[in-house]
Amino acid sequence: MKIEVTAQKRELQGTGASRRLRRVDKVPGIVYGGDQAPVNIELDHKELYQNLTREAFHASILTLKLDGSAEQVLLRAVNMHPFKARVQHVDFQRVSKDKKIHMKVPLHFVNAEISPGVKEQGGVANHVMNDLDISCLPDDLPEFVEVDLGNLTVGHSIHVRDLALPKGVEPVLHRNENPVVATVILPALVTEEEETAAIEGAPAAGEVPTTEQGAKPEEGEGGEEKAK
């Protein structure tokens, strides 16, 4: 998927200049890396914010159009306002076709509903990881990595080294590392006593009055005691 971003060079710098940009719905940013010097840029807030809601925008090679030129970049950092839906600053990194990049890409889980652990054993799929750190050349960068849960049974897991990664893509792992990506587990069991108490609202032992405690005294009873 080809995604384009339009920006202009930003001449003024500093906190005051950035604040003035934000007042007119512009976002200050920077593009760096490669064989060129860093360039301060500004972008339209509405367009940038809409792009940030797209999953692919965070894990794709982007085309940055800057004052008549175009270059390939990655989104590297986004600073958001603490409590407003406003982008405060954005960083892009230039990429070279012949140099590998490190990126986090989202994981897409499929076939959980037909796995033996879910369909036959009553388990639920538990996603331990939601994205994966990978290394590859820019042209090999996938938008996501698919995780097939179709063969999982209860108590079994899929690890990173079990994934079928696209050609040219490698996970970024330490030598003996092989973290769990997903597993199928049984839901937490409720004991029969807790279930009965919840349904019937039964009071605890000792709080239920006995027949003798709950019965009214017959006529004459207690009167004799008082007469004594």
C-alpha positions as CSV (number, residue, x, y, z in Angstrom):
1,M,0.0,0.0,0.0
2,K,1.4,3.4,-1.0
3,I,0.9,6.1,1.5
4,E,1.9,9.7,0.8
5,V,2.6,12.5,3.3
6,T,2.8,16.1,2.4
7,A,5.0,18.5,4.3
8,Q,6.7,21.9,4.0
9,K,10.1,23.0,5.4
10,R,9.9,24.8,8.7
11,E,12.1,27.8,8.9
12,L,11.3,29.0,12.4
13,Q,12.3,26.9,15.4
14,G,11.8,26.9,19.1
15,T,8.9,26.4,21.5
16,G,7.2,29.7,20.6
17,A,7.3,29.0,16.9
18,S,5.9,25.4,17.4
19,R,3.1,26.8,19.6
20,R,2.1,29.2,16.9
21,L,2.1,26.4,14.3
22,R,-0.3,24.4,16.4
23,R,-2.7,27.3,16.7
24,V,-3.2,27.3,13.0
25,D,-3.6,23.4,12.9
26,K,0.0,22.6,11.8
27,V,2.2,20.0,13.4
28,P,6.0,20.6,13.8
29,G,8.2,17.7,12.8
30,I,11.5,16.5,11.6
31,V,12.9,14.1,9.0
32,Y,16.4,12.7,9.5
33,G,18.7,9.9,8.6
34,G,20.4,8.7,5.4
35,D,23.2,10.8,3.9
36,Q,21.3,14.1,4.3
37,A,21.1,16.6,7.1
38,P,18.0,16.7,9.3
39,V,15.2,19.0,8.1
40,N,12.6,20.6,10.2
41,I,9.1,20.3,8.7
42,E,5.5,21.2,9.3
43,L,2.4,19.1,8.3
44,D,-1.4,19.6,8.2
45,H,-2.8,18.3,11.5
46,K,-6.1,17.0,10.1
47,E,-4.4,14.9,7.3
48,L,-1.7,13.6,9.7
49,Y,-4.2,12.7,12.4
50,Q,-6.3,10.8,9.9
51,N,-3.3,8.9,8.7
52,L,-2.3,8.0,12.3
53,T,-5.6,6.1,12.7
54,R,-4.6,3.7,9.9
55,E,-2.6,0.7,11.1
56,A,-0.5,0.6,7.9
57,F,0.7,4.1,8.5
58,H,2.7,2.9,11.5
59,A,4.4,-0.1,9.7
60,S,4.9,1.0,6.0
61,I,7.4,2.8,3.9
62,L,5.9,6.2,3.4
63,T,6.5,8.7,0.6
64,L,7.2,12.1,2.0
65,K,6.5,14.9,-0.4
66,L,8.6,17.9,0.7
67,D,8.8,21.1,-1.4
68,G,8.7,19.4,-4.8
69,S,10.8,16.3,-3.9
70,A,9.9,12.9,-2.7
71,E,11.7,10.5,-0.4
72,Q,11.0,7.2,1.4
73,V,10.6,7.5,5.1
74,L,9.4,5.6,8.2
75,L,7.3,7.0,11.0
76,R,9.6,6.8,14.0
77,A,7.9,8.9,16.8
78,V,4.7,10.7,17.5
79,N,4.1,13.0,20.5
80,M,0.5,13.5,21.5
81,H,-1.1,16.1,23.8
82,P,-1.5,14.6,27.3
83,F,-5.3,14.7,27.2
84,K,-6.4,16.2,23.9
85,A,-6.6,14.4,20.5
86,R,-3.8,16.7,19.2
87,V,-0.5,15.7,17.7
88,Q,2.3,17.8,19.2
89,H,5.3,16.6,17.1
90,V,6.2,13.9,14.7
91,D,9.5,12.3,13.5
92,F,10.3,10.6,10.2
93,Q,13.4,8.6,9.3
94,R,14.8,8.3,5.8
95,V,15.4,4.8,4.5
96,S,17.8,3.4,1.9
97,K,16.8,0.4,-0.3
98,D,20.0,-1.4,0.4
99,K,20.0,-1.1,4.2
100,K,18.0,-3.2,6.6
101,I,15.5,-1.6,8.9
102,H,14.1,-2.6,12.3
103,M,10.4,-2.1,12.7
104,K,7.5,-3.3,14.9
105,V,4.7,-4.7,12.7
106,P,1.2,-5.7,14.0
107,L,0.2,-9.3,14.3
108,H,-3.1,-10.5,12.8
109,F,-4.6,-13.6,14.4
110,V,-6.7,-16.0,12.3
111,N,-8.6,-19.3,12.6
112,A,-8.9,-19.2,16.4
113,E,-12.6,-20.1,16.1
114,I,-11.8,-23.4,14.3
115,S,-8.9,-24.5,16.5
116,P,-9.5,-27.7,18.5
117,G,-8.7,-25.8,21.7
118,V,-11.6,-23.4,21.1
119,K,-14.1,-25.4,19.1
120,E,-13.8,-28.7,20.9
121,Q,-12.3,-28.0,24.3
122,G,-14.0,-24.8,25.2
123,G,-10.9,-22.7,25.5
124,V,-10.2,-19.1,24.5
125,A,-7.4,-17.7,22.5
126,N,-5.0,-15.6,24.5
127,H,-2.8,-13.1,22.5
128,V,0.4,-12.6,24.5
129,M,2.0,-10.3,21.8
130,N,0.2,-7.8,19.6
131,D,3.2,-6.8,17.4
132,L,6.6,-8.2,16.4
133,D,10.0,-6.6,16.1
134,I,11.5,-7.5,12.7
135,S,14.4,-6.8,10.5
136,C,14.3,-6.6,6.7
137,L,15.1,-4.5,3.6
138,P,12.6,-1.7,3.0
139,D,11.0,-3.4,-0.1
140,D,10.3,-6.5,2.0
141,L,8.6,-4.8,4.9
142,P,5.1,-6.4,5.5
143,E,2.1,-4.4,6.7
144,F,1.5,-7.2,9.2
145,V,2.4,-10.7,10.2
146,E,-0.3,-13.4,10.2
147,V,-0.5,-15.8,13.1
148,D,-2.5,-19.0,12.3
149,L,-4.1,-20.4,15.4
150,G,-6.0,-23.2,13.6
151,N,-4.1,-26.1,15.1
152,L,-3.8,-25.0,18.7
153,T,-5.2,-27.1,21.5
154,V,-5.7,-26.1,25.2
155,G,-2.4,-25.6,27.0
156,H,-0.3,-25.3,23.8
157,S,1.3,-22.1,22.4
158,I,2.7,-20.6,19.2
159,H,6.2,-19.0,19.6
160,V,7.9,-16.4,17.5
161,R,10.2,-19.0,15.8
162,D,7.1,-20.9,14.8
163,L,5.7,-18.1,12.7
164,A,5.7,-18.3,8.9
165,L,7.4,-14.9,8.1
166,P,7.5,-13.4,4.6
167,K,10.6,-13.9,2.5
168,G,13.4,-11.6,3.6
169,V,11.9,-10.9,7.0
170,E,13.6,-12.0,10.3
171,P,12.5,-11.6,13.9
172,V,14.7,-9.5,16.1
173,L,15.6,-11.9,18.9
174,H,18.4,-12.7,21.3
175,R,20.3,-15.9,20.7
176,N,18.1,-18.3,22.7
177,E,15.0,-16.2,22.9
178,N,11.7,-17.6,21.6
179,P,8.8,-15.7,23.3
180,V,5.2,-16.9,23.3
181,V,3.0,-15.2,20.7
182,A,-0.4,-16.8,21.6
183,T,-1.9,-19.7,23.5
184,V,-5.3,-21.3,24.2
185,I,-6.4,-21.4,27.8
186,L,-9.5,-22.6,29.6
187,P,-11.6,-19.8,31.2
188,A,-11.4,-19.4,35.0
189,L,-13.6,-22.0,36.7
190,V,-16.2,-21.1,39.3
191,T,-16.6,-23.5,42.2
192,E,-20.0,-25.1,42.6
193,E,-20.4,-23.5,46.1
194,E,-19.7,-20.0,44.7
195,E,-22.1,-20.5,41.8
196,T,-24.9,-21.7,44.1
197,A,-24.4,-18.8,46.5
198,A,-24.4,-16.3,43.7
199,I,-27.6,-17.6,42.2
200,E,-29.6,-18.2,45.4
201,G,-28.1,-15.4,47.5
202,A,-27.7,-17.9,50.3
203,P,-26.4,-16.4,53.6
204,A,-23.3,-17.8,55.3
205,A,-23.5,-20.7,57.8
206,G,-24.7,-19.6,61.3
207,E,-26.8,-16.7,59.9
208,V,-29.8,-19.0,59.1
209,P,-32.2,-19.1,62.1
210,T,-33.2,-22.6,63.3
211,T,-36.9,-23.7,63.6
212,E,-36.8,-23.2,67.4
213,Q,-35.1,-19.8,67.1
214,G,-37.6,-18.6,64.5
215,A,-40.8,-19.9,66.2
216,K,-43.0,-17.6,68.4
217,P,-43.4,-18.8,72.0
218,E,-46.8,-20.5,72.7
219,E,-49.3,-18.9,75.0
220,G,-48.2,-19.4,78.6
221,E,-44.6,-20.0,77.8
222,G,-42.4,-17.4,79.2
223,G,-45.3,-16.2,81.5
224,E,-44.5,-19.0,83.9
225,E,-40.8,-18.0,83.9
226,K,-41.8,-14.4,84.7
227,A,-44.0,-15.6,87.6
228,K,-41.1,-17.3,89.1
